[in-house]
Amino acid sequence: MPELPEVETVRASLEPLVVGRRVVAVRVVDFPGVVGDDGPDLFAAKTVGRVVVAARRRGKYLLLDLDDDTALMVHLRMTGQLVVRPADAPPLRFEHLVIALDDGHDIRFADQRKFGRVVHVDDDGSDHLRGRLGVEPLSSAFTVARLEALLARRPGKVKSVLLDQRLVAGLGNIYVDEALFRARLHPERAANSLDLDEIARLRRAVRAVLNEALARRGTSYQSFRDATGSEGQNQANLRVYGRHRDGRCPRCGGEIVRIVVGGRGTHYCPHCQRLPEPPATRDGGA
């Protein structure tokens, strides 16, 4: 968290507020690491005077293109928030960076856990993201054949494979759990054991849960807010994620359980998402 729908929601809400605006000042509040290796002074030198010309997303990264063919690359990580506020508005809780614009508003970055970053890159971000990110799951390139090829040589658990950003960009814990439930696939199923029908079902499920979350402006499960400070509305639409304490499976009415897969809390329905029976073996003495 945030994942593809949340970052795209931030991008869409940020775009009309910042594109065409000039950076007039930068202030790092209490955590110099928020701007990466440049440090506050060099970061300010590279950004003050520049005009924001576009707002883009790649995977879970937000990119603000500047008028000198460089960019600000934002990674919200777990608890990051990028919000636009009037310059005289009170500070956000856990506010670490203020980018003042020429219209009297600020872009403010807050992050409770200090994992997020806003860094200046000397290109459009391509060099930094090349090799880190795989196919966009809502793009035309995310075909059944492409997904089949990604899974075919990977015997690991399908949930862990889908979380690998080098393979599919933008998926995270929430939407992988939701997609596997929709596709009726156990999260510990070997990725390379899926047949073509199951892969097609999984692709449809991935795209469905992402599009529904986008339509509801993201999932505010914990701290997510868009650029105006508004919460998302998709949390009420979750079928299994976070439902292990008081929820029931919306398909069969059974219990939702939580396990750990690859170090990540994982939610699924044991009745609807069954592991296939292992193939029968013949007794060597038969």
LONU-924836 format. One record per residue (C-alpha): residue in one letter; x negated, y negated, z. Coordinates in steps of 0.1 Angstrom, whole numbers. Example, Ala and Ser with C-alpha at 12.3 -4.5 7.8 and 13.67 -1.06 7.14 Angstrom:
NODE  res  xx  yy  zz
NODE  A  -123  45  78 .
NODE  S  -137  11  71 .
//
This chain:
NODE  res  xx  yy  zz
NODE  M  0  0  0 .
NODE  P  4  -23  -19 .
NODE  E  6  -2  -50 .
NODE  L  14  -9  -87 .
NODE  P  49  -23  -81 .
NODE  E  39  -45  -53 .
NODE  V  9  -60  -71 .
NODE  E  30  -65  -102 .
NODE  T  56  -82  -81 .
NODE  V  30  -105  -66 .
NODE  R  16  -113  -101 .
NODE  A  51  -121  -115 .
NODE  S  60  -144  -86 .
NODE  L  25  -160  -86 .
NODE  E  23  -167  -123 .
NODE  P  48  -197  -126 .
NODE  L  33  -213  -94 .
NODE  V  -4  -213  -103 .
NODE  V  -9  -210  -141 .
NODE  G  -19  -245  -154 .
NODE  R  -30  -256  -120 .
NODE  R  -65  -268  -112 .
NODE  V  -85  -257  -82 .
NODE  V  -95  -288  -61 .
NODE  A  -109  -272  -30 .
NODE  V  -117  -239  -13 .
NODE  R  -118  -231  24 .
NODE  V  -129  -199  39 .
NODE  V  -112  -198  74 .
NODE  D  -129  -172  96 .
NODE  F  -141  -143  75 .
NODE  P  -168  -150  49 .
NODE  G  -166  -115  35 .
NODE  V  -132  -122  20 .
NODE  V  -150  -137  -10 .
NODE  G  -175  -108  -14 .
NODE  D  -212  -111  -19 .
NODE  D  -211  -147  -33 .
NODE  G  -203  -162  1 .
NODE  P  -182  -193  7 .
NODE  D  -204  -219  -9 .
NODE  L  -212  -201  -41 .
NODE  F  -176  -190  -45 .
NODE  A  -164  -226  -41 .
NODE  A  -190  -238  -66 .
NODE  K  -177  -213  -92 .
NODE  T  -140  -220  -87 .
NODE  V  -135  -257  -78 .
NODE  G  -126  -277  -109 .
NODE  R  -114  -246  -129 .
NODE  V  -79  -242  -142 .
NODE  V  -59  -210  -138 .
NODE  V  -48  -200  -173 .
NODE  A  -32  -165  -167 .
NODE  A  -22  -140  -141 .
NODE  R  -27  -103  -150 .
NODE  R  -27  -69  -133 .
NODE  R  -48  -38  -138 .
NODE  G  -40  -9  -116 .
NODE  K  -38  -23  -80 .
NODE  Y  -60  -53  -90 .
NODE  L  -47  -88  -96 .
NODE  L  -67  -110  -120 .
NODE  L  -64  -148  -122 .
NODE  D  -81  -159  -154 .
NODE  L  -99  -193  -153 .
NODE  D  -105  -217  -181 .
NODE  D  -143  -209  -183 .
NODE  D  -136  -172  -193 .
NODE  T  -142  -160  -157 .
NODE  A  -117  -147  -133 .
NODE  L  -107  -143  -97 .
NODE  M  -102  -106  -89 .
NODE  V  -79  -99  -60 .
NODE  H  -76  -65  -43 .
NODE  L  -49  -65  -15 .
NODE  R  -60  -32  -1 .
NODE  M  -37  -22  28 .
NODE  T  -24  -54  44 .
NODE  G  -35  -82  21 .
NODE  Q  -10  -110  12 .
NODE  L  -14  -137  -15 .
NODE  V  11  -164  -9 .
NODE  V  16  -200  -23 .
NODE  R  24  -226  3 .
NODE  P  26  -264  5 .
NODE  A  -8  -277  17 .
NODE  D  7  -290  49 .
NODE  A  24  -257  58 .
NODE  P  12  -239  89 .
NODE  P  -14  -213  85 .
NODE  L  -4  -177  77 .
NODE  R  -10  -151  104 .
NODE  F  -45  -135  96 .
NODE  E  -52  -162  70 .
NODE  H  -88  -160  57 .
NODE  L  -89  -180  25 .
NODE  V  -73  -212  12 .
NODE  I  -75  -222  -25 .
NODE  A  -61  -257  -29 .
NODE  L  -44  -267  -61 .
NODE  D  -39  -300  -78 .
NODE  D  -1  -301  -72 .
NODE  G  -3  -301  -34 .
NODE  H  0  -264  -29 .
NODE  D  -24  -237  -17 .
NODE  I  -30  -201  -27 .
NODE  R  -35  -185  7 .
NODE  F  -49  -150  13 .
NODE  A  -42  -133  46 .
NODE  D  -52  -98  56 .
NODE  Q  -47  -83  91 .
NODE  R  -73  -55  85 .
NODE  K  -98  -75  65 .
NODE  F  -102  -48  38 .
NODE  G  -88  -71  10 .
NODE  R  -110  -93  -12 .
NODE  V  -108  -123  -35 .
NODE  V  -140  -123  -56 .
NODE  H  -152  -144  -86 .
NODE  V  -163  -123  -116 .
NODE  D  -183  -137  -145 .
NODE  D  -160  -122  -171 .
NODE  D  -123  -112  -173 .
NODE  G  -129  -83  -149 .
NODE  S  -135  -57  -176 .
NODE  D  -171  -49  -166 .
NODE  H  -161  -45  -129 .
NODE  L  -131  -23  -136 .
NODE  R  -145  -2  -164 .
NODE  G  -148  34  -152 .
NODE  R  -129  27  -120 .
NODE  L  -94  28  -135 .
NODE  G  -75  53  -156 .
NODE  V  -44  51  -177 .
NODE  E  -16  27  -167 .
NODE  P  14  50  -159 .
NODE  L  39  25  -174 .
NODE  S  20  21  -206 .
NODE  S  27  39  -239 .
NODE  A  -7  57  -234 .
NODE  F  8  77  -205 .
NODE  T  21  105  -225 .
NODE  V  29  141  -216 .
NODE  A  -2  151  -236 .
NODE  R  -24  126  -218 .
NODE  L  -11  138  -184 .
NODE  E  -15  174  -194 .
NODE  A  -52  167  -203 .
NODE  L  -58  149  -170 .
NODE  L  -44  178  -150 .
NODE  A  -57  207  -170 .
NODE  R  -92  209  -156 .
NODE  R  -84  199  -121 .
NODE  P  -77  228  -96 .
NODE  G  -73  204  -67 .
NODE  K  -39  196  -51 .
NODE  V  -17  177  -74 .
NODE  K  -11  149  -49 .
NODE  S  -48  142  -45 .
NODE  V  -53  143  -83 .
NODE  L  -26  117  -89 .
NODE  L  -41  94  -62 .
NODE  D  -74  93  -81 .
NODE  Q  -75  58  -96 .
NODE  R  -100  69  -122 .
NODE  L  -73  91  -137 .
NODE  V  -40  72  -132 .
NODE  A  -43  35  -122 .
NODE  G  -19  20  -96 .
NODE  L  -4  50  -79 .
NODE  G  -6  53  -42 .
NODE  N  7  73  -13 .
NODE  I  43  61  -14 .
NODE  Y  50  66  -51 .
NODE  V  32  98  -55 .
NODE  D  53  113  -27 .
NODE  E  84  100  -43 .
NODE  A  75  112  -78 .
NODE  L  66  147  -66 .
NODE  F  100  149  -49 .
NODE  R  118  138  -80 .
NODE  A  99  163  -101 .
NODE  R  105  191  -75 .
NODE  L  68  198  -71 .
NODE  H  50  207  -39 .
NODE  P  22  182  -31 .
NODE  E  -2  210  -25 .
NODE  R  4  227  -58 .
NODE  A  -28  231  -79 .
NODE  A  -28  204  -105 .
NODE  N  -39  227  -133 .
NODE  S  -12  252  -125 .
NODE  L  17  230  -138 .
NODE  D  33  241  -171 .
NODE  L  43  217  -198 .
NODE  D  79  214  -186 .
NODE  E  67  205  -151 .
NODE  I  42  180  -165 .
NODE  A  70  163  -185 .
NODE  R  92  163  -154 .
NODE  L  64  147  -134 .
NODE  R  57  120  -160 .
NODE  R  94  111  -161 .
NODE  A  94  110  -123 .
NODE  V  63  88  -120 .
NODE  R  78  62  -144 .
NODE  A  112  63  -128 .
NODE  V  100  56  -93 .
NODE  L  77  28  -105 .
NODE  N  104  12  -126 .
NODE  E  129  14  -97 .
NODE  A  104  -2  -73 .
NODE  L  97  -30  -98 .
NODE  A  134  -37  -102 .
NODE  R  137  -40  -64 .
NODE  R  105  -62  -62 .
NODE  G  84  -37  -43 .
NODE  T  85  -18  -10 .
NODE  S  80  -38  22 .
NODE  Y  72  -7  43 .
NODE  Q  48  -27  65 .
NODE  S  34  -60  56 .
NODE  F  40  -65  19 .
NODE  R  53  -99  7 .
NODE  D  53  -115  -28 .
NODE  A  38  -149  -36 .
NODE  T  67  -168  -22 .
NODE  G  66  -148  11 .
NODE  S  97  -127  3 .
NODE  E  100  -90  12 .
NODE  G  106  -63  -14 .
NODE  Q  139  -43  -13 .
NODE  N  128  -8  -24 .
NODE  Q  123  6  11 .
NODE  A  160  16  12 .
NODE  N  155  35  -20 .
NODE  L  128  58  -8 .
NODE  R  139  95  -8 .
NODE  V  112  111  13 .
NODE  Y  84  87  22 .
NODE  G  86  78  59 .
NODE  R  118  99  63 .
NODE  H  104  127  83 .
NODE  R  116  114  117 .
NODE  D  153  106  110 .
NODE  G  160  113  74 .
NODE  R  174  143  55 .
NODE  C  167  153  20 .
NODE  P  192  135  -3 .
NODE  R  193  165  -26 .
NODE  C  198  195  -3 .
NODE  G  203  179  32 .
NODE  G  173  197  46 .
NODE  E  146  184  68 .
NODE  I  119  161  54 .
NODE  V  85  171  68 .
NODE  R  52  153  70 .
NODE  I  18  170  64 .
NODE  V  -17  158  56 .
NODE  V  -30  162  21 .
NODE  G  -65  150  13 .
NODE  G  -64  129  45 .
NODE  R  -32  112  35 .
NODE  G  2  115  53 .
NODE  T  25  133  29 .
NODE  H  62  136  29 .
NODE  Y  83  163  11 .
NODE  C  112  186  13 .
NODE  P  102  223  18 .
NODE  H  134  236  3 .
NODE  C  133  214  -29 .
NODE  Q  96  214  -34 .
NODE  R  85  250  -29 .
NODE  L  51  264  -36 .
NODE  P  53  292  -62 .
NODE  E  49  327  -49 .
NODE  P  13  340  -54 .
NODE  P  11  366  -82 .
NODE  A  14  401  -70 .
NODE  T  -18  421  -67 .
NODE  R  -20  458  -73 .
NODE  D  -33  480  -45 .
NODE  G  -68  491  -55 .
NODE  G  -60  527  -44 .
NODE  A  -28  529  -65 .
//
